[in-house]
Amino acid sequence: MNSAIIQKVEQSSLRENVGQFEIGDSVDVHTKILEGNKERIQIFSGVVIARSGSGSREMFVVRRIVAGEGVERKFPLHSPRIDKIDVKRKSVVRRAKLYFLRERSGKAVRLKERRG
């Protein structure tokens, strides 16, 4: 009974046009940024290393390297701040979480591309 009520409440906040992406995919996350009274789109590019949660609480983590330093950002999947998610490249992975990429650097960070 309780979970049925929660599902009905969450249904209104779910987005229909969420991009289909998986762990290991290279994505561009287009985020809406407010600067004063102007709104602009900022793109965060990187590899999806984790997904967690379900329903309106689902989150995903994107990791990229900036000036030799690893940067991770966690996004709510159904946030109105996310404009769109573009999948640039699909990779072959055998794990649900790619936290092992945090210890790697250089060419060791590369993932094998999935064909087809």
MODELLER restraints for C-alpha pairs under 7 A, 6 or more apart:
rsr = mdl.restraints
at = mdl.atoms
rsr.add(forms.Gaussian(group=physical.xy_distance, feature=features.Distance(at['CA:10:A'], at['CA:55:A']), mean=6.93, stdev=0.5))
rsr.add(forms.Gaussian(group=physical.xy_distance, feature=features.Distance(at['CA:10:A'], at['CA:56:A']), mean=5.93, stdev=0.5))
rsr.add(forms.Gaussian(group=physical.xy_distance, feature=features.Distance(at['CA:13:A'], at['CA:56:A']), mean=6.52, stdev=0.5))
rsr.add(forms.Gaussian(group=physical.xy_distance, feature=features.Distance(at['CA:14:A'], at['CA:56:A']), mean=5.78, stdev=0.5))
rsr.add(forms.Gaussian(group=physical.xy_distance, feature=features.Distance(at['CA:14:A'], at['CA:78:A']), mean=5.74, stdev=0.5))
rsr.add(forms.Gaussian(group=physical.xy_distance, feature=features.Distance(at['CA:15:A'], at['CA:78:A']), mean=5.60, stdev=0.5))
rsr.add(forms.Gaussian(group=physical.xy_distance, feature=features.Distance(at['CA:19:A'], at['CA:85:A']), mean=5.63, stdev=0.5))
rsr.add(forms.Gaussian(group=physical.xy_distance, feature=features.Distance(at['CA:21:A'], at['CA:87:A']), mean=6.63, stdev=0.5))
rsr.add(forms.Gaussian(group=physical.xy_distance, feature=features.Distance(at['CA:23:A'], at['CA:48:A']), mean=5.28, stdev=0.5))
rsr.add(forms.Gaussian(group=physical.xy_distance, feature=features.Distance(at['CA:23:A'], at['CA:49:A']), mean=5.70, stdev=0.5))
rsr.add(forms.Gaussian(group=physical.xy_distance, feature=features.Distance(at['CA:23:A'], at['CA:50:A']), mean=6.15, stdev=0.5))
rsr.add(forms.Gaussian(group=physical.xy_distance, feature=features.Distance(at['CA:23:A'], at['CA:96:A']), mean=6.66, stdev=0.5))
rsr.add(forms.Gaussian(group=physical.xy_distance, feature=features.Distance(at['CA:24:A'], at['CA:47:A']), mean=5.84, stdev=0.5))
rsr.add(forms.Gaussian(group=physical.xy_distance, feature=features.Distance(at['CA:24:A'], at['CA:48:A']), mean=5.28, stdev=0.5))
rsr.add(forms.Gaussian(group=physical.xy_distance, feature=features.Distance(at['CA:24:A'], at['CA:49:A']), mean=6.01, stdev=0.5))
rsr.add(forms.Gaussian(group=physical.xy_distance, feature=features.Distance(at['CA:24:A'], at['CA:90:A']), mean=6.73, stdev=0.5))
rsr.add(forms.Gaussian(group=physical.xy_distance, feature=features.Distance(at['CA:24:A'], at['CA:91:A']), mean=5.36, stdev=0.5))
rsr.add(forms.Gaussian(group=physical.xy_distance, feature=features.Distance(at['CA:24:A'], at['CA:92:A']), mean=7.00, stdev=0.5))
rsr.add(forms.Gaussian(group=physical.xy_distance, feature=features.Distance(at['CA:24:A'], at['CA:93:A']), mean=6.17, stdev=0.5))
rsr.add(forms.Gaussian(group=physical.xy_distance, feature=features.Distance(at['CA:25:A'], at['CA:47:A']), mean=5.63, stdev=0.5))
rsr.add(forms.Gaussian(group=physical.xy_distance, feature=features.Distance(at['CA:25:A'], at['CA:48:A']), mean=5.68, stdev=0.5))
rsr.add(forms.Gaussian(group=physical.xy_distance, feature=features.Distance(at['CA:25:A'], at['CA:87:A']), mean=6.73, stdev=0.5))
rsr.add(forms.Gaussian(group=physical.xy_distance, feature=features.Distance(at['CA:25:A'], at['CA:89:A']), mean=5.68, stdev=0.5))
rsr.add(forms.Gaussian(group=physical.xy_distance, feature=features.Distance(at['CA:25:A'], at['CA:90:A']), mean=4.48, stdev=0.5))
rsr.add(forms.Gaussian(group=physical.xy_distance, feature=features.Distance(at['CA:25:A'], at['CA:91:A']), mean=5.55, stdev=0.5))
rsr.add(forms.Gaussian(group=physical.xy_distance, feature=features.Distance(at['CA:26:A'], at['CA:46:A']), mean=5.43, stdev=0.5))
rsr.add(forms.Gaussian(group=physical.xy_distance, feature=features.Distance(at['CA:26:A'], at['CA:47:A']), mean=4.36, stdev=0.5))
rsr.add(forms.Gaussian(group=physical.xy_distance, feature=features.Distance(at['CA:26:A'], at['CA:48:A']), mean=6.43, stdev=0.5))
rsr.add(forms.Gaussian(group=physical.xy_distance, feature=features.Distance(at['CA:26:A'], at['CA:87:A']), mean=6.05, stdev=0.5))
rsr.add(forms.Gaussian(group=physical.xy_distance, feature=features.Distance(at['CA:26:A'], at['CA:88:A']), mean=5.43, stdev=0.5))
rsr.add(forms.Gaussian(group=physical.xy_distance, feature=features.Distance(at['CA:26:A'], at['CA:89:A']), mean=5.01, stdev=0.5))
rsr.add(forms.Gaussian(group=physical.xy_distance, feature=features.Distance(at['CA:26:A'], at['CA:90:A']), mean=6.41, stdev=0.5))
rsr.add(forms.Gaussian(group=physical.xy_distance, feature=features.Distance(at['CA:27:A'], at['CA:45:A']), mean=5.70, stdev=0.5))
rsr.add(forms.Gaussian(group=physical.xy_distance, feature=features.Distance(at['CA:27:A'], at['CA:46:A']), mean=5.68, stdev=0.5))
rsr.add(forms.Gaussian(group=physical.xy_distance, feature=features.Distance(at['CA:27:A'], at['CA:47:A']), mean=6.20, stdev=0.5))
rsr.add(forms.Gaussian(group=physical.xy_distance, feature=features.Distance(at['CA:27:A'], at['CA:85:A']), mean=6.61, stdev=0.5))
rsr.add(forms.Gaussian(group=physical.xy_distance, feature=features.Distance(at['CA:27:A'], at['CA:86:A']), mean=5.45, stdev=0.5))
rsr.add(forms.Gaussian(group=physical.xy_distance, feature=features.Distance(at['CA:27:A'], at['CA:87:A']), mean=4.46, stdev=0.5))
rsr.add(forms.Gaussian(group=physical.xy_distance, feature=features.Distance(at['CA:27:A'], at['CA:88:A']), mean=5.39, stdev=0.5))
rsr.add(forms.Gaussian(group=physical.xy_distance, feature=features.Distance(at['CA:28:A'], at['CA:43:A']), mean=6.10, stdev=0.5))
rsr.add(forms.Gaussian(group=physical.xy_distance, feature=features.Distance(at['CA:28:A'], at['CA:44:A']), mean=5.62, stdev=0.5))
rsr.add(forms.Gaussian(group=physical.xy_distance, feature=features.Distance(at['CA:28:A'], at['CA:45:A']), mean=4.36, stdev=0.5))
rsr.add(forms.Gaussian(group=physical.xy_distance, feature=features.Distance(at['CA:28:A'], at['CA:46:A']), mean=6.73, stdev=0.5))
rsr.add(forms.Gaussian(group=physical.xy_distance, feature=features.Distance(at['CA:28:A'], at['CA:85:A']), mean=5.74, stdev=0.5))
rsr.add(forms.Gaussian(group=physical.xy_distance, feature=features.Distance(at['CA:28:A'], at['CA:86:A']), mean=5.04, stdev=0.5))
rsr.add(forms.Gaussian(group=physical.xy_distance, feature=features.Distance(at['CA:28:A'], at['CA:87:A']), mean=6.53, stdev=0.5))
rsr.add(forms.Gaussian(group=physical.xy_distance, feature=features.Distance(at['CA:29:A'], at['CA:43:A']), mean=5.49, stdev=0.5))
rsr.add(forms.Gaussian(group=physical.xy_distance, feature=features.Distance(at['CA:29:A'], at['CA:44:A']), mean=5.12, stdev=0.5))
rsr.add(forms.Gaussian(group=physical.xy_distance, feature=features.Distance(at['CA:29:A'], at['CA:45:A']), mean=6.28, stdev=0.5))
rsr.add(forms.Gaussian(group=physical.xy_distance, feature=features.Distance(at['CA:29:A'], at['CA:84:A']), mean=6.25, stdev=0.5))
rsr.add(forms.Gaussian(group=physical.xy_distance, feature=features.Distance(at['CA:29:A'], at['CA:85:A']), mean=4.70, stdev=0.5))
rsr.add(forms.Gaussian(group=physical.xy_distance, feature=features.Distance(at['CA:29:A'], at['CA:86:A']), mean=6.56, stdev=0.5))
rsr.add(forms.Gaussian(group=physical.xy_distance, feature=features.Distance(at['CA:30:A'], at['CA:41:A']), mean=6.07, stdev=0.5))
rsr.add(forms.Gaussian(group=physical.xy_distance, feature=features.Distance(at['CA:30:A'], at['CA:42:A']), mean=5.68, stdev=0.5))
rsr.add(forms.Gaussian(group=physical.xy_distance, feature=features.Distance(at['CA:30:A'], at['CA:43:A']), mean=4.57, stdev=0.5))
rsr.add(forms.Gaussian(group=physical.xy_distance, feature=features.Distance(at['CA:30:A'], at['CA:44:A']), mean=6.60, stdev=0.5))
rsr.add(forms.Gaussian(group=physical.xy_distance, feature=features.Distance(at['CA:30:A'], at['CA:82:A']), mean=5.96, stdev=0.5))
rsr.add(forms.Gaussian(group=physical.xy_distance, feature=features.Distance(at['CA:30:A'], at['CA:83:A']), mean=5.32, stdev=0.5))
rsr.add(forms.Gaussian(group=physical.xy_distance, feature=features.Distance(at['CA:30:A'], at['CA:84:A']), mean=5.33, stdev=0.5))
rsr.add(forms.Gaussian(group=physical.xy_distance, feature=features.Distance(at['CA:30:A'], at['CA:85:A']), mean=6.21, stdev=0.5))
rsr.add(forms.Gaussian(group=physical.xy_distance, feature=features.Distance(at['CA:31:A'], at['CA:41:A']), mean=5.46, stdev=0.5))
rsr.add(forms.Gaussian(group=physical.xy_distance, feature=features.Distance(at['CA:31:A'], at['CA:42:A']), mean=5.19, stdev=0.5))
rsr.add(forms.Gaussian(group=physical.xy_distance, feature=features.Distance(at['CA:31:A'], at['CA:43:A']), mean=6.18, stdev=0.5))
rsr.add(forms.Gaussian(group=physical.xy_distance, feature=features.Distance(at['CA:31:A'], at['CA:81:A']), mean=5.76, stdev=0.5))
rsr.add(forms.Gaussian(group=physical.xy_distance, feature=features.Distance(at['CA:31:A'], at['CA:82:A']), mean=4.60, stdev=0.5))
rsr.add(forms.Gaussian(group=physical.xy_distance, feature=features.Distance(at['CA:31:A'], at['CA:83:A']), mean=5.66, stdev=0.5))
rsr.add(forms.Gaussian(group=physical.xy_distance, feature=features.Distance(at['CA:32:A'], at['CA:39:A']), mean=6.60, stdev=0.5))
rsr.add(forms.Gaussian(group=physical.xy_distance, feature=features.Distance(at['CA:32:A'], at['CA:40:A']), mean=5.71, stdev=0.5))
rsr.add(forms.Gaussian(group=physical.xy_distance, feature=features.Distance(at['CA:32:A'], at['CA:41:A']), mean=4.64, stdev=0.5))
rsr.add(forms.Gaussian(group=physical.xy_distance, feature=features.Distance(at['CA:32:A'], at['CA:42:A']), mean=6.33, stdev=0.5))
rsr.add(forms.Gaussian(group=physical.xy_distance, feature=features.Distance(at['CA:32:A'], at['CA:81:A']), mean=5.15, stdev=0.5))
rsr.add(forms.Gaussian(group=physical.xy_distance, feature=features.Distance(at['CA:32:A'], at['CA:82:A']), mean=6.18, stdev=0.5))
rsr.add(forms.Gaussian(group=physical.xy_distance, feature=features.Distance(at['CA:32:A'], at['CA:83:A']), mean=6.45, stdev=0.5))
rsr.add(forms.Gaussian(group=physical.xy_distance, feature=features.Distance(at['CA:33:A'], at['CA:39:A']), mean=5.63, stdev=0.5))
rsr.add(forms.Gaussian(group=physical.xy_distance, feature=features.Distance(at['CA:33:A'], at['CA:40:A']), mean=5.34, stdev=0.5))
rsr.add(forms.Gaussian(group=physical.xy_distance, feature=features.Distance(at['CA:33:A'], at['CA:41:A']), mean=5.98, stdev=0.5))
rsr.add(forms.Gaussian(group=physical.xy_distance, feature=features.Distance(at['CA:33:A'], at['CA:42:A']), mean=6.62, stdev=0.5))
rsr.add(forms.Gaussian(group=physical.xy_distance, feature=features.Distance(at['CA:34:A'], at['CA:40:A']), mean=6.58, stdev=0.5))
rsr.add(forms.Gaussian(group=physical.xy_distance, feature=features.Distance(at['CA:45:A'], at['CA:64:A']), mean=6.81, stdev=0.5))
rsr.add(forms.Gaussian(group=physical.xy_distance, feature=features.Distance(at['CA:46:A'], at['CA:62:A']), mean=5.54, stdev=0.5))
rsr.add(forms.Gaussian(group=physical.xy_distance, feature=features.Distance(at['CA:46:A'], at['CA:63:A']), mean=5.13, stdev=0.5))
rsr.add(forms.Gaussian(group=physical.xy_distance, feature=features.Distance(at['CA:46:A'], at['CA:64:A']), mean=4.58, stdev=0.5))
rsr.add(forms.Gaussian(group=physical.xy_distance, feature=features.Distance(at['CA:47:A'], at['CA:62:A']), mean=5.30, stdev=0.5))
rsr.add(forms.Gaussian(group=physical.xy_distance, feature=features.Distance(at['CA:47:A'], at['CA:63:A']), mean=5.28, stdev=0.5))
rsr.add(forms.Gaussian(group=physical.xy_distance, feature=features.Distance(at['CA:47:A'], at['CA:64:A']), mean=6.48, stdev=0.5))
rsr.add(forms.Gaussian(group=physical.xy_distance, feature=features.Distance(at['CA:48:A'], at['CA:60:A']), mean=6.96, stdev=0.5))
rsr.add(forms.Gaussian(group=physical.xy_distance, feature=features.Distance(at['CA:48:A'], at['CA:61:A']), mean=5.70, stdev=0.5))
rsr.add(forms.Gaussian(group=physical.xy_distance, feature=features.Distance(at['CA:48:A'], at['CA:62:A']), mean=4.47, stdev=0.5))
rsr.add(forms.Gaussian(group=physical.xy_distance, feature=features.Distance(at['CA:48:A'], at['CA:63:A']), mean=6.46, stdev=0.5))
rsr.add(forms.Gaussian(group=physical.xy_distance, feature=features.Distance(at['CA:49:A'], at['CA:61:A']), mean=5.76, stdev=0.5))
rsr.add(forms.Gaussian(group=physical.xy_distance, feature=features.Distance(at['CA:49:A'], at['CA:62:A']), mean=6.00, stdev=0.5))
rsr.add(forms.Gaussian(group=physical.xy_distance, feature=features.Distance(at['CA:49:A'], at['CA:63:A']), mean=6.71, stdev=0.5))
rsr.add(forms.Gaussian(group=physical.xy_distance, feature=features.Distance(at['CA:49:A'], at['CA:97:A']), mean=5.70, stdev=0.5))
rsr.add(forms.Gaussian(group=physical.xy_distance, feature=features.Distance(at['CA:49:A'], at['CA:98:A']), mean=4.73, stdev=0.5))
rsr.add(forms.Gaussian(group=physical.xy_distance, feature=features.Distance(at['CA:49:A'], at['CA:99:A']), mean=6.58, stdev=0.5))
rsr.add(forms.Gaussian(group=physical.xy_distance, feature=features.Distance(at['CA:50:A'], at['CA:60:A']), mean=5.55, stdev=0.5))
rsr.add(forms.Gaussian(group=physical.xy_distance, feature=features.Distance(at['CA:50:A'], at['CA:61:A']), mean=5.20, stdev=0.5))
rsr.add(forms.Gaussian(group=physical.xy_distance, feature=features.Distance(at['CA:50:A'], at['CA:96:A']), mean=6.83, stdev=0.5))
rsr.add(forms.Gaussian(group=physical.xy_distance, feature=features.Distance(at['CA:50:A'], at['CA:97:A']), mean=4.92, stdev=0.5))
rsr.add(forms.Gaussian(group=physical.xy_distance, feature=features.Distance(at['CA:50:A'], at['CA:98:A']), mean=6.53, stdev=0.5))
rsr.add(forms.Gaussian(group=physical.xy_distance, feature=features.Distance(at['CA:51:A'], at['CA:59:A']), mean=5.71, stdev=0.5))
rsr.add(forms.Gaussian(group=physical.xy_distance, feature=features.Distance(at['CA:51:A'], at['CA:60:A']), mean=4.27, stdev=0.5))
rsr.add(forms.Gaussian(group=physical.xy_distance, feature=features.Distance(at['CA:51:A'], at['CA:61:A']), mean=6.48, stdev=0.5))
rsr.add(forms.Gaussian(group=physical.xy_distance, feature=features.Distance(at['CA:52:A'], at['CA:58:A']), mean=5.68, stdev=0.5))
rsr.add(forms.Gaussian(group=physical.xy_distance, feature=features.Distance(at['CA:52:A'], at['CA:59:A']), mean=5.32, stdev=0.5))
rsr.add(forms.Gaussian(group=physical.xy_distance, feature=features.Distance(at['CA:52:A'], at['CA:60:A']), mean=6.32, stdev=0.5))
rsr.add(forms.Gaussian(group=physical.xy_distance, feature=features.Distance(at['CA:53:A'], at['CA:59:A']), mean=6.15, stdev=0.5))
rsr.add(forms.Gaussian(group=physical.xy_distance, feature=features.Distance(at['CA:56:A'], at['CA:78:A']), mean=6.02, stdev=0.5))
rsr.add(forms.Gaussian(group=physical.xy_distance, feature=features.Distance(at['CA:57:A'], at['CA:76:A']), mean=6.85, stdev=0.5))
rsr.add(forms.Gaussian(group=physical.xy_distance, feature=features.Distance(at['CA:58:A'], at['CA:76:A']), mean=6.00, stdev=0.5))
rsr.add(forms.Gaussian(group=physical.xy_distance, feature=features.Distance(at['CA:58:A'], at['CA:77:A']), mean=5.64, stdev=0.5))
rsr.add(forms.Gaussian(group=physical.xy_distance, feature=features.Distance(at['CA:59:A'], at['CA:74:A']), mean=6.72, stdev=0.5))
rsr.add(forms.Gaussian(group=physical.xy_distance, feature=features.Distance(at['CA:59:A'], at['CA:75:A']), mean=5.55, stdev=0.5))
rsr.add(forms.Gaussian(group=physical.xy_distance, feature=features.Distance(at['CA:59:A'], at['CA:76:A']), mean=4.37, stdev=0.5))
rsr.add(forms.Gaussian(group=physical.xy_distance, feature=features.Distance(at['CA:59:A'], at['CA:77:A']), mean=5.29, stdev=0.5))
rsr.add(forms.Gaussian(group=physical.xy_distance, feature=features.Distance(at['CA:60:A'], at['CA:74:A']), mean=5.69, stdev=0.5))
rsr.add(forms.Gaussian(group=physical.xy_distance, feature=features.Distance(at['CA:60:A'], at['CA:75:A']), mean=5.47, stdev=0.5))
rsr.add(forms.Gaussian(group=physical.xy_distance, feature=features.Distance(at['CA:60:A'], at['CA:76:A']), mean=6.56, stdev=0.5))
rsr.add(forms.Gaussian(group=physical.xy_distance, feature=features.Distance(at['CA:60:A'], at['CA:77:A']), mean=6.66, stdev=0.5))
rsr.add(forms.Gaussian(group=physical.xy_distance, feature=features.Distance(at['CA:61:A'], at['CA:72:A']), mean=6.66, stdev=0.5))
rsr.add(forms.Gaussian(group=physical.xy_distance, feature=features.Distance(at['CA:61:A'], at['CA:73:A']), mean=5.65, stdev=0.5))
rsr.add(forms.Gaussian(group=physical.xy_distance, feature=features.Distance(at['CA:61:A'], at['CA:74:A']), mean=4.35, stdev=0.5))
rsr.add(forms.Gaussian(group=physical.xy_distance, feature=features.Distance(at['CA:61:A'], at['CA:75:A']), mean=6.32, stdev=0.5))
rsr.add(forms.Gaussian(group=physical.xy_distance, feature=features.Distance(at['CA:62:A'], at['CA:72:A']), mean=5.60, stdev=0.5))
rsr.add(forms.Gaussian(group=physical.xy_distance, feature=features.Distance(at['CA:62:A'], at['CA:73:A']), mean=5.44, stdev=0.5))
rsr.add(forms.Gaussian(group=physical.xy_distance, feature=features.Distance(at['CA:62:A'], at['CA:74:A']), mean=6.42, stdev=0.5))
rsr.add(forms.Gaussian(group=physical.xy_distance, feature=features.Distance(at['CA:63:A'], at['CA:70:A']), mean=6.94, stdev=0.5))
rsr.add(forms.Gaussian(group=physical.xy_distance, feature=features.Distance(at['CA:63:A'], at['CA:71:A']), mean=5.67, stdev=0.5))
rsr.add(forms.Gaussian(group=physical.xy_distance, feature=features.Distance(at['CA:63:A'], at['CA:72:A']), mean=4.30, stdev=0.5))
rsr.add(forms.Gaussian(group=physical.xy_distance, feature=features.Distance(at['CA:63:A'], at['CA:73:A']), mean=6.55, stdev=0.5))
rsr.add(forms.Gaussian(group=physical.xy_distance, feature=features.Distance(at['CA:64:A'], at['CA:70:A']), mean=5.83, stdev=0.5))
rsr.add(forms.Gaussian(group=physical.xy_distance, feature=features.Distance(at['CA:64:A'], at['CA:71:A']), mean=5.41, stdev=0.5))
rsr.add(forms.Gaussian(group=physical.xy_distance, feature=features.Distance(at['CA:64:A'], at['CA:72:A']), mean=6.48, stdev=0.5))
rsr.add(forms.Gaussian(group=physical.xy_distance, feature=features.Distance(at['CA:65:A'], at['CA:71:A']), mean=5.93, stdev=0.5))
rsr.add(forms.Gaussian(group=physical.xy_distance, feature=features.Distance(at['CA:90:A'], at['CA:113:A']), mean=5.90, stdev=0.5))
rsr.add(forms.Gaussian(group=physical.xy_distance, feature=features.Distance(at['CA:90:A'], at['CA:114:A']), mean=5.48, stdev=0.5))
rsr.add(forms.Gaussian(group=physical.xy_distance, feature=features.Distance(at['CA:91:A'], at['CA:111:A']), mean=5.97, stdev=0.5))
rsr.add(forms.Gaussian(group=physical.xy_distance, feature=features.Distance(at['CA:91:A'], at['CA:112:A']), mean=5.47, stdev=0.5))
rsr.add(forms.Gaussian(group=physical.xy_distance, feature=features.Distance(at['CA:91:A'], at['CA:113:A']), mean=4.27, stdev=0.5))
rsr.add(forms.Gaussian(group=physical.xy_distance, feature=features.Distance(at['CA:91:A'], at['CA:114:A']), mean=4.75, stdev=0.5))
rsr.add(forms.Gaussian(group=physical.xy_distance, feature=features.Distance(at['CA:92:A'], at['CA:111:A']), mean=6.86, stdev=0.5))
rsr.add(forms.Gaussian(group=physical.xy_distance, feature=features.Distance(at['CA:92:A'], at['CA:112:A']), mean=5.56, stdev=0.5))
rsr.add(forms.Gaussian(group=physical.xy_distance, feature=features.Distance(at['CA:92:A'], at['CA:113:A']), mean=5.92, stdev=0.5))
rsr.add(forms.Gaussian(group=physical.xy_distance, feature=features.Distance(at['CA:92:A'], at['CA:114:A']), mean=5.23, stdev=0.5))
rsr.add(forms.Gaussian(group=physical.xy_distance, feature=features.Distance(at['CA:101:A'], at['CA:109:A']), mean=5.95, stdev=0.5))
